[in-house]
Amino acid sequence: MIAGNGVPCGIAISEIESYARMFGFDTMADRFDLMHYVRHCDDVWMNEVKKRSSKKTNAPAGKHTPRRR
């Protein structure tokens, strides 16, 4: 998801719950497994986003990266 200021943020629990209801995750065990899986994937993705954004902020000034110059 993207916050109002354009910064990526994690998937809201309410969105995961809506998905679970929509696609028939009826038991609590199924919903817990779905929640665990989605949160894990989301954490991995958010760490990647954070890593990529830190590379951009530490990049030298200029239109292209040093490799492309």
N, C-alpha and C positions, 0 to 999 in steps of 0.2 A: 504494500500500500504506500501511497505517497501522502505526506502531511500537507497541510494547507500552504506551507512555505516552500514546498518542493523537495523537502528532505524525506528520503525513504524511511519508513517505520515498519515495525513488525505487523503480522496479520493479527487482527483483533480476535479475541476468543469468541465474541459474538458472531463473527463471520464463520468461524470454524463450526460453531454450534448450528448455525443456519444450514451450512453445507451438510452436516451430519443428519439433520432432520429431513432435508430435501432428498438425500440419497439413501435413506433407510438404515442408518446406523442406530438401531433401536436399543440395544443393550448398553448398559453403562461401560462394560468391558470394551465393546466396540468403539464407543465414543472416546474412552480413555486412550485406546490404542491410536485412534485417528489423531487425537489432540497431541499425543506424544510425538507421533511421526511428523505432523505438520510443524510443530514447534521446533523440532530438531532441524528440519529442512530450512525453516525460516531463519533460525540462528546461524546456520552455515552460510546462507545467502547474505544476511545482514553483515556478517564478518567480512565476506568478500567485498561487499559494497563499501564498508568502512576502509578496507585495505586499498581499494581502487581510488577512493576519494582522497586518502592521505597521499597517494602518489601524485595526484593532480595538484594538491596544495604545495608540495615540495618541489614541483617541477620548475625549471628555470623559466624566466620570462621569454616570451616569443611565441610565434604562431604554431610552430611545430616542435615536436620533441627533438632532442639532439640526434637521435637515430635517423630522423627524416630530413634533417637539414642538409 
